[in-house]
């Protein structure tokens, strides 16, 4: 199923997905607010490109990333260990706006910069132990709209995709990460950059 959603109020759209709890706010920020935030973050965030190892092969990760938090807890995924920098004033402001509707106090934010359509994020779940058993992931999109794909881990017939517009907010919670994979696929179209902020709660490893 493919979704390109729009509503005229501030109420979220709940995606119809088994074993998941996913809410979409198409207009969390206005286009003007979104553009200002995009330009600010593009020029102030300390972006980095790590090497990623998949099936024994190592290559540059197909996007730039950054990790910010209010603690020093490292985040490990795909054989990459990231160490957070302190939240900037802009990230704190965004975080507090999202916390008002997410009923969650986030401790960190993993940011992704997709420079062109060649930049992507392959199939994965945000199920690392640092995120806890039922993580809440609040994903804010700025800049270029990109398709976001879901597929169920055990029932291959259950698939979903949604166009994440600039200024939109996607919240994944409950058992979503336990039962579903998601990705941002590559596209051959000529597109402009996109910034994605994924606010999370990081727990220290035991």
C-alpha positions as CSV (number, residue, x, y, z in Angstrom):
1,X,0.0,0.0,0.0
2,X,1.2,3.5,-0.9
3,X,0.3,6.6,1.1
4,X,0.7,10.2,0.2
5,X,-1.2,11.8,3.0
6,X,-2.5,15.3,3.8
7,X,-4.8,16.7,6.4
8,X,-5.8,20.2,7.3
9,X,-5.6,20.0,11.0
10,X,-3.1,19.1,13.7
11,X,-4.6,15.6,14.3
12,X,-2.3,12.7,13.4
13,X,-3.0,10.0,10.9
14,X,-2.7,6.5,12.3
15,X,-1.2,4.0,9.8
16,X,-3.2,0.8,9.5
17,X,-0.4,-1.7,10.3
18,X,-0.6,-5.0,12.2
19,X,1.7,-5.3,15.2
20,X,2.6,-1.7,15.0
21,X,1.7,1.8,16.4
22,X,2.6,4.5,13.9
23,X,1.4,8.0,13.8
24,X,1.9,10.6,11.0
25,X,1.7,14.4,11.4
26,X,1.8,15.8,7.9
27,X,2.2,19.4,9.0
28,X,4.1,19.4,12.3
29,X,6.0,22.4,11.0
30,X,4.9,24.8,8.3
31,X,6.9,24.8,5.1
32,X,8.5,28.2,6.1
33,X,9.5,26.8,9.5
34,X,10.8,23.6,7.8
35,X,12.9,25.5,5.3
36,X,14.5,27.7,8.1
37,X,15.3,24.6,10.2
38,X,16.7,22.8,7.2
39,X,19.1,25.6,6.3
40,X,20.2,26.1,10.0
41,X,20.9,22.4,10.6
42,X,22.6,21.9,7.3
43,X,25.2,24.5,8.2
44,X,25.5,24.0,12.0
45,X,25.4,20.2,12.6
46,X,28.8,18.4,12.6
47,X,28.1,15.9,9.9
48,X,30.2,12.8,9.5
49,X,30.5,9.8,7.1
50,X,31.3,6.5,8.7
51,X,32.3,3.3,7.0
52,X,29.8,0.5,7.2
53,X,30.4,-3.2,6.9
54,X,27.7,-5.4,5.4
55,X,28.3,-9.1,4.6
56,X,32.0,-8.7,5.1
57,X,32.4,-5.7,2.8
58,X,33.2,-2.2,4.0
59,X,32.2,0.9,2.2
60,X,31.3,4.6,3.0
61,X,27.8,4.8,4.5
62,X,25.5,6.2,1.8
63,X,24.5,9.3,3.8
64,X,26.0,11.7,6.4
65,X,25.1,11.3,10.1
66,X,25.4,13.0,13.4
67,X,24.5,12.1,17.0
68,X,23.5,14.6,19.7
69,X,22.3,13.9,23.2
70,X,22.0,15.1,26.8
71,X,24.2,12.3,28.0
72,X,27.4,10.5,26.9
73,X,25.8,7.1,26.0
74,X,27.3,5.8,22.8
75,X,25.0,4.3,20.1
76,X,26.0,1.2,18.2
77,X,24.5,0.0,15.0
78,X,25.8,-1.9,11.9
79,X,29.3,-2.2,13.5
80,X,29.4,1.6,13.9
81,X,29.8,3.2,17.3
82,X,28.8,6.9,17.5
83,X,29.6,9.2,20.4
84,X,27.1,12.0,21.0
85,X,27.8,15.7,21.0
86,X,25.7,18.0,23.3
87,X,22.3,19.1,22.0
88,X,22.4,22.5,20.2
89,X,19.8,25.1,21.0
90,X,17.9,24.4,17.8
91,X,17.7,20.6,18.6
92,X,16.5,21.3,22.1
93,X,13.8,23.6,20.7
94,X,12.7,20.9,18.2
95,X,12.9,18.2,20.8
96,X,10.6,20.0,23.2
97,X,8.0,20.7,20.5
98,X,7.9,17.0,19.7
99,X,7.9,15.9,23.4
100,X,4.7,18.0,23.8
101,X,2.7,15.6,21.6
102,X,4.8,12.3,21.9
103,X,4.4,11.9,25.7
104,X,8.1,10.9,25.8
105,X,11.2,12.6,27.1
106,X,13.9,12.0,24.5
107,X,17.6,11.9,25.5
108,X,19.2,11.8,22.0
109,X,18.8,12.4,18.3
110,X,20.4,10.6,15.4
111,X,20.4,12.9,12.3
112,X,20.7,11.8,8.7
113,X,21.6,13.9,5.7
114,X,20.6,12.5,2.3
115,X,22.5,14.6,-0.2
116,X,21.1,13.1,-3.4
117,X,18.8,10.3,-4.5
118,X,21.9,8.0,-4.3
119,X,21.9,8.4,-0.5
120,X,19.7,5.9,1.2
121,X,19.1,3.8,4.4
122,X,18.7,0.1,3.9
123,X,16.2,-2.3,5.5
124,X,16.5,-2.3,9.3
125,X,14.8,-2.0,12.6
126,X,15.7,0.4,15.4
127,X,15.9,-2.4,17.9
128,X,19.4,-1.9,19.4
129,X,19.6,-2.7,23.1
130,X,20.4,0.9,23.9
131,X,16.9,1.8,22.8
132,X,15.0,-0.5,25.2
133,X,12.4,-3.2,24.5
134,X,9.6,-0.9,23.1
135,X,11.4,2.2,21.7
136,X,9.7,5.4,20.7
137,X,11.2,6.9,17.6
138,X,10.1,10.4,16.5
139,X,11.2,11.1,13.0
140,X,11.1,14.7,11.7
141,X,11.6,15.3,7.9
142,X,13.1,18.5,6.5
143,X,13.9,19.4,2.9
144,X,13.2,17.0,0.0
145,X,10.2,14.6,0.4
146,X,11.3,11.0,0.3
147,X,9.5,7.7,0.3
148,X,9.6,5.6,3.5
149,X,9.0,1.9,3.2
150,X,7.8,-0.6,5.8
151,X,7.7,-4.4,5.5
152,X,6.6,-6.9,8.1
153,X,9.4,-9.2,9.3
154,X,7.4,-12.5,9.1
155,X,4.4,-11.8,6.9
156,X,5.9,-10.7,3.5
157,X,2.5,-9.7,2.2
158,X,2.3,-6.8,4.8
159,X,4.0,-3.8,3.3
160,X,3.5,-0.1,3.5
161,X,5.1,3.1,2.1
162,X,4.5,6.7,2.8
163,X,5.8,10.0,1.3
164,X,7.5,11.9,4.1
165,X,6.9,15.6,3.3
166,X,9.0,18.5,4.6
167,X,7.9,19.5,8.1
168,X,6.2,16.1,8.7
169,X,6.6,14.0,11.8
170,X,6.4,10.2,12.0
171,X,6.2,8.5,15.4
172,X,6.9,4.8,15.7
173,X,6.2,3.2,19.1
174,X,4.9,0.0,20.8
175,X,6.0,-3.2,19.0
176,X,6.7,-1.5,15.7
177,X,10.5,-2.2,15.8
178,X,9.9,-5.8,16.9
179,X,7.8,-6.7,13.9
180,X,8.6,-4.3,11.1
181,X,11.6,-3.2,9.0
182,X,11.9,0.2,7.3
183,X,14.1,1.9,4.7
184,X,14.7,5.0,2.7
185,X,15.4,3.6,-0.8
186,X,17.6,5.1,-3.5
187,X,16.0,7.0,-6.3
188,X,17.2,7.8,-9.8
189,X,15.3,11.1,-9.9
190,X,17.2,14.4,-9.5
191,X,16.3,15.6,-6.1
192,X,17.5,18.1,-3.5
193,X,18.9,17.2,0.0
194,X,16.8,15.9,2.9
195,X,17.5,16.1,6.6
196,X,15.9,13.5,8.9
197,X,16.0,13.9,12.7
198,X,15.2,10.7,14.7
199,X,14.7,11.5,18.4
200,X,15.1,8.5,20.7
201,X,15.7,7.5,24.4
202,X,19.1,5.9,24.9
203,X,19.7,3.6,27.8
204,X,23.2,2.7,29.1
205,X,24.2,-0.9,28.2
206,X,24.1,-3.3,31.1
